[in-house]
Amino acid sequence: MKVVVFGLGYVGTVTAAGLAREGHQVVGVDVDDMKVETIRSGCSPVVEPEIEDLVRAGVAAGALTATTDPVAALDGSEVSLICVGTPSGSHGESDLSFVRSCVRDVYDAMALTSPSESGHHAVVVRSTVPPGTVSSVVAPVFADGAPGDWDVGLAMCPEFLREGTSVADFYAPPFVVVGTGDPATAATLDRLFDFLPMPVHQVGVETAESLKYACNAFHAVKISFANEVSRVFKPFGVDAREVMEIFCQDTKLNIAPTYLRPAFAYGGSCLPKDLRALQHLARMHDVDAPLLAGTALSNELVVRQVTERVIALDERKVALLGLSFKTDTDDLRESPNVEFAERLIGKGFEVSIFDPIVNPHRLVGANRRYVEARLPHLNRLLARSPGEALDGAGVAVVSSGDHHVHEALMDGAPRHVIDLHGHLGDDIEHLVGYEGVGW
Ligand SMILES: NC(=O)c1ccc[n+]([C@@H]2O[C@H](COP(=O)([O-])OP(=O)(O)OC[C@H]3O[C@@H](n4cnc5c(N)ncnc54)[C@H](O)[C@@H]3O)[C@@H](O)[C@H]2O)c1
């Protein structure tokens, strides 16, 4: 394929040289003469392990060229990969001005050039851009179609390489993600990445745009978490390197998909209590632990958000399907559902609760004391079946994946169904009035 790579920084140079090695005819475009000249002379404008050899080989084989002129680059090409910078603006926003002018360059160049034989050209954003960028920044440029005989498809294809290991990462990315609504563009990108030994994830454009932010935010949170817990433990003479070394060996809960599925707030007898204790340990030694404090606050915001949502629906009766903090336990201590029920009752809602496991007559010890303090009339609130709870309710707030709950909702859902579970099934998600807590 003839591929045009816009932006010859870290991402663009590695992408251009890597694709040239895979047999594509690659033209790199940059507004910076120096970078273009550097590539032309067979050298890399960025310093990274292996990149110098890759660029030299590409240029020597005639597979990699560079220019400042988009018109010279675009003629007969099948793909434009936009790898220009998206730096922070003064308010933290992604500055999309380079993306904007680059897409304009592509459009203008099309007016002066001819497409490839197929006529189709994929304009693919590889820069990290906020959700909605392809539809609000790229698509409007082609709103009246592409110039001349060009036929354009748009996509977002985030890049996951890391500086310092960029060439190695280019050949072994964690995943290949293509967000497009255009089958021809999807097919082009399938061909472009067919040297990678992994399937391409075809997703919606906004999902592809969001993913890179989620990844980078998570990486930053991981680093800060490790650093924050070491700050807290240090005054106790604990070497957090040893703690984290063993921590990382838990691939069941710690380094695992567990707890990384959006749903309702955390709760139960351990997480809130131990997080509070850790914050107390930090305070004992005047150690700031904003990530731990922020975590508790973030959790509280989930409960608040659902409460506000239910209030806004203006329904009198609410069915709460699921009460314990997770499936298959009757432990109600610090269950966010109990907290949620309390808030609704306090605001005058009629609340009816069904939980497949919780039986107030069998609650004992601290669990019983907790419920008696928070929901003293639990007996009166509890329904014997999900159908009974739903009777007359205008809203169902569902955190239980129990099949009786599922059946009752399919038999007769109220006007609104708020999903706190996250995996209730497609049929429930297609109900009129369905909405997820954070999706
Ligand atoms: N650096 C990384 O490790 C990394 C990894 C993944 C994704 N990203 C993302 O990829 C994008 C590029 O990152 P980078 O580090 O390679 O940036 P960079 O600043 O190193 O390079 C960007 C290049 O784009 C050029 N440019 C600007 N406007 C142009 C135009 N209209 N036409 C052609 N070239 C133009 C600039 O001159 C510059 O050489 C950013 O959105 C970044 O967030 C970066």
Ligand as a Chemical Component Dictionary entry (heavy atoms), coordinates in Angstrom:
data_LIG
# 
_chem_comp.id                   LIG 
_chem_comp.type                 NON-POLYMER 
_chem_comp.pdbx_formal_charge   0 
_chem_comp.three_letter_code    LIG 
# 
loop_
_chem_comp_atom.comp_id 
_chem_comp_atom.atom_id 
_chem_comp_atom.alt_atom_id 
_chem_comp_atom.type_symbol 
_chem_comp_atom.charge 
_chem_comp_atom.model_Cartn_x 
_chem_comp_atom.model_Cartn_y 
_chem_comp_atom.model_Cartn_z 
_chem_comp_atom.pdbx_ordinal 
LIG N1  N1  N 0  5.153  9.863  22.279 1  
LIG C1  C1  C 0  4.519  8.750  22.619 2  
LIG O1  O1  O 0  5.053  7.884  23.313 3  
LIG C2  C2  C 0  3.122  8.516  22.173 4  
LIG C3  C3  C 0  2.580  7.226  22.235 5  
LIG C4  C4  C 0  1.286  7.015  21.768 6  
LIG C5  C5  C 0  0.544  8.078  21.275 7  
LIG N2  N2  N 1  1.091  9.329  21.257 8  
LIG C6  C6  C 0  0.286  10.396 20.690 9  
LIG O2  O2  O 0  0.644  10.503 19.325 10 
LIG C7  C7  C 0  0.656  11.876 18.909 11 
LIG C8  C8  C 0  2.033  12.266 18.425 12 
LIG O3  O3  O 0  2.928  12.122 19.502 13 
LIG P1  P1  P 0  4.491  12.362 19.257 14 
LIG O4  O4  O 0  5.127  12.129 20.598 15 
LIG O5  O5  O -1 4.944  11.554 18.105 16 
LIG O6  O6  O 0  4.495  13.921 18.911 17 
LIG P2  P2  P 0  5.734  14.820 18.445 18 
LIG O7  O7  O 0  5.507  16.154 19.037 19 
LIG O8  O8  O 0  7.025  14.112 18.745 20 
LIG O9  O9  O 0  5.568  14.876 16.883 21 
LIG C9  C9  C 0  4.508  15.505 16.248 22 
LIG C10 C10 C 0  4.980  15.968 14.878 23 
LIG O10 O10 O 0  3.859  16.444 14.160 24 
LIG C11 C11 C 0  4.352  17.485 13.297 25 
LIG N3  N3  N 0  3.233  18.248 12.740 26 
LIG C12 C12 C 0  2.467  19.186 13.304 27 
LIG N4  N4  N 0  1.532  19.629 12.449 28 
LIG C13 C13 C 0  1.702  18.957 11.295 29 
LIG C14 C14 C 0  1.059  18.947 10.037 30 
LIG N5  N5  N 0  0.003  19.730 9.781  31 
LIG N6  N6  N 0  1.513  18.122 9.086  32 
LIG C15 C15 C 0  2.551  17.320 9.323  33 
LIG N7  N7  N 0  3.216  17.268 10.497 34 
LIG C16 C16 C 0  2.797  18.075 11.470 35 
LIG C17 C17 C 0  5.304  18.249 14.202 36 
LIG O11 O11 O 0  6.183  19.067 13.466 37 
LIG C18 C18 C 0  6.010  17.091 14.910 38 
LIG O12 O12 O 0  7.169  16.689 14.230 39 
LIG C19 C19 C 0  0.159  12.660 20.116 40 
LIG O13 O13 O 0  -1.238 12.786 20.060 41 
LIG C20 C20 C 0  0.512  11.768 21.297 42 
LIG O14 O14 O 0  -0.303 12.003 22.399 43 
LIG C21 C21 C 0  2.361  9.565  21.669 44 
# 
loop_
_chem_comp_bond.comp_id 
_chem_comp_bond.atom_id_1 
_chem_comp_bond.atom_id_2 
_chem_comp_bond.value_order 
_chem_comp_bond.pdbx_ordinal 
LIG N1  C1  SING 1  
LIG C1  O1  DOUB 2  
LIG C1  C2  SING 3  
LIG C2  C3  SING 4  
LIG C2  C21 DOUB 5  
LIG C3  C4  DOUB 6  
LIG C4  C5  SING 7  
LIG C5  N2  DOUB 8  
LIG N2  C6  SING 9  
LIG N2  C21 SING 10 
LIG C6  O2  SING 11 
LIG C6  C20 SING 12 
LIG O2  C7  SING 13 
LIG C7  C8  SING 14 
LIG C7  C19 SING 15 
LIG C8  O3  SING 16 
LIG O3  P1  SING 17 
LIG P1  O4  DOUB 18 
LIG P1  O5  SING 19 
LIG P1  O6  SING 20 
LIG O6  P2  SING 21 
LIG P2  O7  DOUB 22 
LIG P2  O8  SING 23 
LIG P2  O9  SING 24 
LIG O9  C9  SING 25 
LIG C9  C10 SING 26 
LIG C10 O10 SING 27 
LIG C10 C18 SING 28 
LIG O10 C11 SING 29 
LIG C11 N3  SING 30 
LIG C11 C17 SING 31 
LIG N3  C12 SING 32 
LIG N3  C16 SING 33 
LIG C12 N4  DOUB 34 
LIG N4  C13 SING 35 
LIG C13 C14 SING 36 
LIG C13 C16 DOUB 37 
LIG C14 N5  SING 38 
LIG C14 N6  DOUB 39 
LIG N6  C15 SING 40 
LIG C15 N7  DOUB 41 
LIG N7  C16 SING 42 
LIG C17 O11 SING 43 
LIG C17 C18 SING 44 
LIG C18 O12 SING 45 
LIG C19 O13 SING 46 
LIG C19 C20 SING 47 
LIG C20 O14 SING 48 
# 
